[in-house]
């Protein structure tokens, strides 16, 4: 069977793991958490993995000369042990494919991390280097079964949860650069004292403010560099997923408390979109967008206030107001350019574009396509939208895009 270089392998199905993948809140997990989440739900039932979102924590650290909130592998292992009841019974570093296969005994899934660049089922295959986790759930003479729960839209295409059965030679080639493996045993999940956890989260939220302020100052100072903005984009993505996972956990254990976070998720996703658009523009030699640090600070502040209000209902949570209404759309020429760019980029006809005004409801739309749309419209109209004009409201729907480009074109018709 031939394979196209860098085209992700198609998944298959599995009677045990496919139902677990279907029930996972994978869009709220990073690529190291997903495999622990699979193990937890496999051992203790659906939604057991939501406990990973129980505890609020803000932790900034230095990495490659930049500040980041990205958790380490050891952080994720500790969370899985503390919150999911998993126990690490064996740890091996820098293994090759045959060594991993020898560890993968029947009935004992193996947690493995390797370079996503080398994993043929990942959209990063052949493109980008980053640690990525998956489970080895079966090892036969001729093939290895891997389960990967990662869910994300990437510049290289969508990553979706699935099961893959690889010939042993392909599996060994994927791990030729070295892999880490954990033998993880599942125990009954520890009982979480929900009121105590909510009170502790409020305390941690109050104590986090000085560290948050220091982080924002340092991160904001690097937004005029591609490296700093790239790190900022990742941090926004990670913080948004952490917040989403906490909301999912609250909805399961304290639905009334979850109301305090209502409305925050879309605002985080809008900032993630704005940040990625800013990164692409800086990569193209365009001006930076230093106001993004202030926007992130507002979202974090609203989240902290909400966490405090959950433990103290007399507090007033912030950030639950609806986004500002979109300004009036631009003229016919601007709208034609926007719709034409959307149609060309997303391969949609006029009827599909008329079906909805909300950009995220258009088939195939994501942050990566939005950058292409903006570039196409700027070229067609001969204008350049200032970085400061790329607000969340401007990037929400077709009418907002038209108004943004209409203002940049000086009211062109």
RODO-2510 file (C-alpha; in nm, 4 decimals, decimal comma):
residues 413
     n   res          X          Y          Z
     1     x     0,0000     0,0000     0,0000
     2     x     0,1485     0,3334    -0,1046
     3     x     0,1393     0,6504     0,1031
     4     x     0,1579     1,0118    -0,0073
     5     x     0,4349     1,1926     0,1769
     6     x     0,3007     1,4202     0,4510
     7     x    -0,0667     1,3325     0,3858
     8     x    -0,2087     1,2112     0,7184
     9     x    -0,3067     0,8457     0,7231
    10     x    -0,6828     0,7824     0,7353
    11     x    -0,8148     0,6501     1,0688
    12     x    -1,0032     0,3290     1,1284
    13     x    -1,2486     0,2303     1,4019
    14     x    -1,2159     0,0220     1,7143
    15     x    -1,4979    -0,1272     1,9268
    16     x    -1,3321    -0,0177     2,2524
    17     x    -1,1603     0,3104     2,1759
    18     x    -1,3832     0,4754     1,9151
    19     x    -1,6743     0,5239     2,1610
    20     x    -1,4337     0,6706     2,4165
    21     x    -1,2929     0,9102     2,1574
    22     x    -1,6441     1,0187     2,0661
    23     x    -1,7266     1,1156     2,4247
    24     x    -1,4021     1,3017     2,4963
    25     x    -1,3998     1,6828     2,5282
    26     x    -1,0937     1,6820     2,3057
    27     x    -1,1321     2,0453     2,1958
    28     x    -1,0521     2,1482     2,5554
    29     x    -0,7361     1,9373     2,5915
    30     x    -0,3777     1,9835     2,4755
    31     x    -0,1836     1,7106     2,2996
    32     x    -0,0267     1,5807     2,6225
    33     x    -0,3535     1,5689     2,8184
    34     x    -0,5505     1,3793     2,5558
    35     x    -0,3902     1,0403     2,6166
    36     x    -0,4302     1,0658     2,9942
    37     x    -0,7943     1,1574     2,9331
    38     x    -0,8386     0,8442     2,7224
    39     x    -0,6903     0,6264     2,9958
    40     x    -0,9146     0,7821     3,2599
    41     x    -1,2367     0,7317     3,0635
    42     x    -1,1317     0,3799     2,9648
    43     x    -1,0807     0,2877     3,3299
    44     x    -1,3467     0,4851     3,5132
    45     x    -1,6161     0,5731     3,2614
    46     x    -1,7241     0,8594     3,0390
    47     x    -1,6368     1,2142     3,1476
    48     x    -1,3845     1,0979     3,4090
    49     x    -1,1279     1,3085     3,2242
    50     x    -1,3160     1,6295     3,3085
    51     x    -1,1466     1,6254     3,6496
    52     x    -0,8359     1,7556     3,4694
    53     x    -1,0201     2,0879     3,4601
    54     x    -1,1040     2,0999     3,8301
    55     x    -0,8067     2,2992     3,9561
    56     x    -0,7262     2,6523     3,8422
    57     x    -0,3599     2,7374     3,8198
    58     x    -0,1664     3,0108     3,6405
    59     x     0,2004     2,9335     3,6037
    60     x     0,4426     3,1265     3,3818
    61     x     0,7941     3,0078     3,3093
    62     x     1,0858     3,0851     3,0782
    63     x     1,1386     2,8756     2,7694
    64     x     1,3889     2,9523     2,4932
    65     x     1,4300     3,3064     2,6226
    66     x     1,0563     3,3827     2,6206
    67     x     0,7879     3,3704     2,8868
    68     x     0,5127     3,1115     2,8422
    69     x     0,2276     2,9398     3,0235
    70     x     0,2814     2,6108     2,8395
    71     x     0,2712     2,3159     3,0797
    72     x     0,5547     2,0648     3,0808
    73     x     0,5230     1,6908     3,0383
    74     x     0,5918     1,6492     3,4107
    75     x     0,3110     1,8989     3,4878
    76     x     0,0627     1,6918     3,2896
    77     x     0,1788     1,3675     3,4503
    78     x     0,1335     1,5175     3,7976
    79     x    -0,2186     1,6389     3,7117
    80     x    -0,3154     1,2959     3,5813
    81     x    -0,1955     1,1338     3,9034
    82     x    -0,3551     1,3893     4,1371
    83     x    -0,6880     1,4393     3,9616
    84     x    -0,7556     1,1213     3,7634
    85     x    -0,6185     0,8526     3,9937
    86     x    -0,3691     0,7283     3,7349
    87     x    -0,0408     0,5798     3,8563
    88     x     0,2836     0,5728     3,6624
    89     x     0,4360     0,2272     3,7099
    90     x     0,7127     0,2545     3,4534
    91     x     0,8905     0,5325     3,2662
    92     x     1,1296     0,4903     2,9743
    93     x     1,3131     0,7597     2,7793
    94     x     1,4518     0,7679     2,4273
    95     x     1,3129     0,4391     2,3032
    96     x     1,2999     0,3295     1,9414
    97     x     1,0027     0,1600     1,7758
    98     x     1,0995    -0,2032     1,8524
    99     x     1,1608    -0,1161     2,2178
   100     x     0,8180     0,0466     2,2462
   101     x     0,6565    -0,2528     2,0777
   102     x     0,8141    -0,4874     2,3296
   103     x     0,6645    -0,2824     2,6138
   104     x     0,3161    -0,2771     2,4614
   105     x     0,1660    -0,5878     2,6152
   106     x    -0,1966    -0,6987     2,5639
   107     x    -0,4578    -0,5200     2,7699
   108     x    -0,2125    -0,2566     2,8950
   109     x    -0,2244     0,0657     2,6881
   110     x     0,1077     0,2452     2,6749
   111     x     0,1276     0,6257     2,6929
   112     x     0,3848     0,7421     2,4346
   113     x     0,5200     1,0826     2,3341
   114     x     0,7160     1,1349     2,0147
   115     x     0,7853     1,4087     1,7597
   116     x     0,4665     1,4993     1,5694
   117     x     0,6897     1,5701     1,2690
   118     x     0,7430     1,1947     1,2309
   119     x     0,3908     1,0664     1,3014
   120     x     0,2152     0,9816     0,9732
   121     x    -0,1371     1,0321     1,1053
   122     x    -0,0667     1,3909     1,2217
   123     x    -0,1111     1,6969     0,9971
   124     x     0,2278     1,8134     1,1333
   125     x     0,3931     1,5122     0,9664
   126     x     0,6971     1,6315     0,7759
   127     x     0,6297     1,9954     0,8679
   128     x     0,6699     2,0897     1,2350
   129     x     0,8541     1,9503     1,5368
   130     x     0,6669     1,9275     1,8693
   131     x     0,6066     1,6628     2,1367
   132     x     0,2846     1,4733     2,0803
   133     x     0,1172     1,1989     2,2824
   134     x    -0,0773     0,8905     2,1796
   135     x    -0,1599     0,5456     2,3149
   136     x    -0,0248     0,2159     2,1897
   137     x    -0,3173    -0,0155     2,2588
   138     x    -0,2234    -0,3325     2,0686
   139     x     0,0916    -0,4839     1,9218
   140     x     0,0675    -0,7719     1,6759
   141     x     0,3274    -0,9409     1,4630
   142     x     0,2483    -0,7232     1,1627
   143     x     0,0920    -0,4034     1,2965
   144     x     0,0619    -0,1636     1,5894
   145     x    -0,2617     0,0070     1,6939
   146     x    -0,2318     0,3672     1,8081
   147     x    -0,5083     0,5866     1,9490
   148     x    -0,4709     0,9650     1,9268
   149     x    -0,7389     1,1955     2,0717
   150     x    -0,5907     1,5286     1,9577
   151     x    -0,8474     1,7676     1,8073
   152     x    -0,7327     2,0924     1,6485
   153     x    -0,7470     2,2930     1,3282
   154     x    -0,3917     2,3557     1,2142
   155     x    -0,2263     2,5421     0,9299
   156     x    -0,1460     2,1982     0,7869
   157     x    -0,5035     2,0724     0,8032
   158     x    -0,7385     1,9358     1,0691
   159     x    -0,6218     1,6968     1,3421
   160     x    -0,9061     1,4752     1,4584
   161     x    -0,9300     1,1945     1,7155
   162     x    -0,8979     0,8464     1,5732
   163     x    -0,7518     0,4984     1,5744
   164     x    -0,4736     0,3993     1,3363
   165     x    -0,3266     0,0566     1,2623
   166     x     0,0264     0,0907     1,1308
   167     x     0,2469    -0,1791     0,9798
   168     x     0,5358    -0,2405     1,2172
   169     x     0,7862    -0,0918     0,9733
   170     x     0,5907     0,2348     0,9552
   171     x     0,5516     0,2468     1,3307
   172     x     0,9239     0,1914     1,3819
   173     x     1,0044     0,4641     1,1280
   174     x     0,7731     0,7073     1,3100
   175     x     0,9655     0,6536     1,6350
   176     x     1,3141     0,6511     1,4835
   177     x     1,3841     0,9903     1,6432
   178     x     1,3157     0,8537     1,9907
   179     x     1,0078     0,8272     2,2091
   180     x     0,9188     0,8439     2,5777
   181     x     0,6817     0,5847     2,7210
   182     x     0,4806     0,5498     3,0402
   183     x     0,3180     0,2386     3,1791
   184     x     0,0097     0,3819     3,3470
   185     x    -0,2181     0,1896     3,5811
   186     x    -0,5682     0,3150     3,6515
   187     x    -0,7072     0,3283     4,0034
   188     x    -1,0501     0,4541     4,1128
   189     x    -1,0644     0,8274     4,0542
   190     x    -1,0127     1,0303     4,3736
   191     x    -1,3225     1,2011     4,5078
   192     x    -1,3049     1,5780     4,4645
   193     x    -1,4563     1,7920     4,7387
   194     x    -1,6242     2,0360     4,5016
   195     x    -1,6939     2,3245     4,7454
   196     x    -1,3379     2,3022     4,8772
   197     x    -1,1968     2,2970     4,5232
   198     x    -1,4031     2,6033     4,4267
   199     x    -1,2817     2,7888     4,7348
   200     x    -0,9213     2,6926     4,6615
   201     x    -0,9618     2,8091     4,3014
   202     x    -1,0840     3,1471     4,4237
   203     x    -0,7802     3,1753     4,6498
   204     x    -0,5462     3,0783     4,3662
   205     x    -0,7177     3,3319     4,1403
   206     x    -0,6527     3,6130     4,3898
   207     x    -0,2920     3,5103     4,4367
   208     x    -0,2331     3,4760     4,0613
   209     x    -0,2824     3,8440     3,9801
   210     x     0,0790     3,9615     4,0377
   211     x     0,2146     3,6725     3,8282
   212     x    -0,0422     3,7417     3,5560
   213     x     0,0592     4,1082     3,5477
   214     x     0,4282     4,0217     3,5229
   215     x     0,3560     3,7683     3,2485
   216     x     0,1535     4,0183     3,0437
   217     x     0,4274     4,2793     3,0719
   218     x     0,6930     4,0386     2,9488
   219     x     0,4771     3,8846     2,6770
   220     x     0,3614     4,2240     2,5530
   221     x     0,7215     4,3417     2,5177
   222     x     0,7904     4,0679     2,2607
   223     x     0,4834     4,1101     2,0387
   224     x     0,6864     4,3036     1,7836
   225     x     0,8893     3,9892     1,7103
   226     x     0,7797     3,6817     1,5220
   227     x     0,9090     3,4500     1,7949
   228     x     0,7320     3,6409     2,0701
   229     x     0,4049     3,6576     1,8792
   230     x     0,4254     3,2885     1,7901
   231     x     0,4631     3,2064     2,1589
   232     x     0,1747     3,4410     2,2448
   233     x    -0,0539     3,2659     1,9941
   234     x     0,0242     2,9313     2,1580
   235     x    -0,0337     3,0719     2,5071
   236     x    -0,3744     3,2137     2,4141
   237     x    -0,4678     2,8746     2,2690
   238     x    -0,3547     2,6928     2,5836
   239     x    -0,5245     2,9327     2,8247
   240     x    -0,8475     2,9132     2,6243
   241     x    -0,8466     2,5345     2,6386
   242     x    -0,7747     2,5347     3,0111
   243     x    -1,0694     2,7701     3,0650
   244     x    -1,2992     2,5580     2,8463
   245     x    -1,2050     2,2407     3,0327
   246     x    -1,2772     2,4080     3,3661
   247     x    -1,6186     2,5150     3,2392
   248     x    -1,6936     2,1580     3,1230
   249     x    -1,5984     2,0257     3,4679
   250     x    -1,8134     2,2873     3,6416
   251     x    -2,1094     2,2053     3,4172
   252     x    -2,0809     1,8417     3,5272
   253     x    -2,0384     1,8943     3,9040
   254     x    -2,1891     2,2372     3,9777
   255     x    -2,4071     2,3563     3,6875
   256     x    -2,5157     2,6751     3,8639
   257     x    -2,1519     2,7721     3,9224
   258     x    -2,0762     2,7187     3,5542
   259     x    -2,3067     3,0121     3,4733
   260     x    -2,0341     3,2472     3,5996
   261     x    -1,8178     3,1512     3,3009
   262     x    -2,0944     3,1710     3,0420
   263     x    -2,0094     3,3850     2,7425
   264     x    -1,6338     3,3818     2,7941
   265     x    -1,5525     3,0989     2,5505
   266     x    -1,6377     3,2856     2,2274
   267     x    -1,4317     3,5852     2,3385
   268     x    -1,1280     3,3615     2,3914
   269     x    -1,1748     3,2081     2,0485
   270     x    -1,1979     3,5533     1,8939
   271     x    -0,8700     3,6539     2,0574
   272     x    -0,7075     3,3332     1,9323
   273     x    -0,8162     3,4279     1,5802
   274     x    -0,6912     3,7845     1,6125
   275     x    -0,3571     3,6638     1,7479
   276     x    -0,3027     3,4226     1,4618
   277     x    -0,3940     3,6871     1,2057
   278     x    -0,1433     3,9229     1,3702
   279     x     0,1270     3,6541     1,3557
   280     x     0,0745     3,5954     0,9861
   281     x     0,0921     3,9672     0,9189
   282     x     0,4148     4,0069     1,1163
   283     x     0,5595     3,7125     0,9223
   284     x     0,4786     3,9059     0,6072
   285     x     0,6653     4,2125     0,7374
   286     x     0,3543     4,4002     0,8479
   287     x     0,3183     4,6044     1,1708
   288     x     0,2772     4,4256     1,5046
   289     x    -0,0323     4,4382     1,7248
   290     x     0,0860     4,5293     2,0794
   291     x    -0,2739     4,5793     2,1980
   292     x    -0,3180     4,2003     2,2031
   293     x    -0,1548     4,1817     2,5472
   294     x    -0,4179     4,4182     2,6867
   295     x    -0,6929     4,2096     2,5267
   296     x    -0,5535     3,8951     2,6885
   297     x    -0,5254     4,0746     3,0212
   298     x    -0,8950     4,1643     3,0055
   299     x    -0,9962     3,8033     2,9393
   300     x    -0,7780     3,6682     3,2189
   301     x    -0,9092     3,9326     3,4596
   302     x    -1,2696     3,8393     3,3771
   303     x    -1,1880     3,4728     3,4313
   304     x    -1,0310     3,5423     3,7703
   305     x    -1,3279     3,7521     3,8817
   306     x    -1,5623     3,4712     3,7767
   307     x    -1,3632     3,2151     3,9767
   308     x    -1,3862     3,4365     4,2831
   309     x    -1,7584     3,4939     4,2330
   310     x    -1,8225     3,1185     4,2231
   311     x    -1,6865     3,0844     4,5765
   312     x    -1,8391     3,4185     4,6848
   313     x    -2,1756     3,4754     4,5120
   314     x    -2,1829     3,8373     4,6339
   315     x    -1,8942     3,9182     4,3959
   316     x    -1,9786     4,0509     4,0503
   317     x    -1,8293     3,8479     3,7653
   318     x    -1,7061     4,0404     3,4660
   319     x    -1,6844     3,9722     3,0974
   320     x    -2,0292     3,8179     3,0379
   321     x    -2,1591     4,1002     2,8258
   322     x    -2,2414     4,0369     2,4623
   323     x    -1,9908     4,1547     2,2017
   324     x    -2,0487     4,4976     2,0574
   325     x    -2,2753     4,5062     1,7559
   326     x    -2,0965     4,5026     1,4236
   327     x    -2,0630     4,8380     1,2489
   328     x    -2,2508     4,8891     0,9244
   329     x    -2,1182     4,6976     0,6291
   330     x    -1,9153     4,8594     0,3554
   331     x    -2,0441     4,9408     0,0042
   332     x    -2,1273     4,7018    -0,2775
   333     x    -1,7712     4,6934    -0,4107
   334     x    -1,6286     4,6072    -0,0718
   335     x    -1,8914     4,3402    -0,0089
   336     x    -1,8296     4,1859    -0,3493
   337     x    -1,4576     4,1675    -0,2732
   338     x    -1,5197     4,0065     0,0662
   339     x    -1,7680     3,7509    -0,0674
   340     x    -1,5429     3,6768    -0,3635
   341     x    -1,2452     3,6161    -0,1354
   342     x    -1,4517     3,3925     0,0921
   343     x    -1,5819     3,1938    -0,2022
   344     x    -1,2359     3,1497    -0,3567
   345     x    -1,0687     3,0565    -0,0286
   346     x    -1,3372     2,8187     0,1012
   347     x    -1,4479     2,6920    -0,2434
   348     x    -1,8077     2,7956    -0,1751
   349     x    -2,0714     2,9131    -0,4204
   350     x    -2,3003     3,2118    -0,3731
   351     x    -2,5843     3,0083    -0,2207
   352     x    -2,3552     2,8732     0,0523
   353     x    -2,2313     3,2231     0,1322
   354     x    -2,5892     3,3523     0,1577
   355     x    -2,6811     3,0791     0,4085
   356     x    -2,5128     3,2539     0,7030
   357     x    -2,3385     3,5781     0,7890
   358     x    -2,1356     3,4269     1,0756
   359     x    -1,7871     3,3386     0,9528
   360     x    -1,7361     3,0345     1,1772
   361     x    -2,0567     2,8800     1,0420
   362     x    -1,9188     2,8737     0,6866
   363     x    -1,7998     2,5259     0,5800
   364     x    -1,4209     2,4970     0,6059
   365     x    -1,3701     2,8317     0,7785
   366     x    -1,1044     2,8677     1,0478
   367     x    -0,8370     3,1133     1,1579
   368     x    -0,5961     2,9964     0,8891
   369     x    -0,8476     3,0560     0,6104
   370     x    -0,9331     3,3976     0,7557
   371     x    -0,5744     3,5132     0,6988
   372     x    -0,6019     3,4121     0,3324
   373     x    -0,9345     3,5945     0,3010
   374     x    -0,7897     3,9150     0,4461
   375     x    -0,4895     3,8981     0,2136
   376     x    -0,7123     3,8437    -0,0921
   377     x    -0,9444     4,1348    -0,0082
   378     x    -0,6526     4,3712     0,0581
   379     x    -0,5073     4,2860    -0,2822
   380     x    -0,8405     4,3228    -0,4603
   381     x    -0,9177     4,6602    -0,3020
   382     x    -0,5589     4,7864    -0,2969
   383     x    -0,5769     4,8700     0,0740
   384     x    -0,3984     4,7651     0,3910
   385     x    -0,5953     4,7206     0,7117
   386     x    -0,3988     4,8572     1,0121
   387     x    -0,3152     4,5983     1,2767
   388     x    -0,5057     4,8057     1,5343
   389     x    -0,8250     4,7670     1,3275
   390     x    -0,8261     4,3872     1,3563
   391     x    -1,0609     4,3696     1,6536
   392     x    -1,2684     4,0743     1,7640
   393     x    -1,5846     4,2429     1,6351
   394     x    -1,4274     4,2994     1,2919
   395     x    -1,3487     3,9286     1,2503
   396     x    -1,6838     3,7864     1,3573
   397     x    -1,9118     3,8015     1,0511
   398     x    -1,9335     3,9073     0,6883
   399     x    -2,0871     4,2456     0,7688
   400     x    -1,8085     4,3282     1,0143
   401     x    -1,5413     4,2343     0,7610
   402     x    -1,7080     4,4569     0,5024
   403     x    -1,7170     4,7491     0,7447
   404     x    -1,3507     4,6998     0,8323
   405     x    -1,2408     4,6997     0,4691
   406     x    -1,4810     4,9835     0,3874
   407     x    -1,3132     5,1987     0,6516
   408     x    -0,9668     5,1027     0,5219
   409     x    -1,0739     5,1933     0,1690
   410     x    -1,2098     5,5288     0,2817
   411     x    -1,5691     5,4330     0,2136
   412     x    -1,5010     5,2801    -0,1288
   413     x    -1,8169     5,1818    -0,3195
***
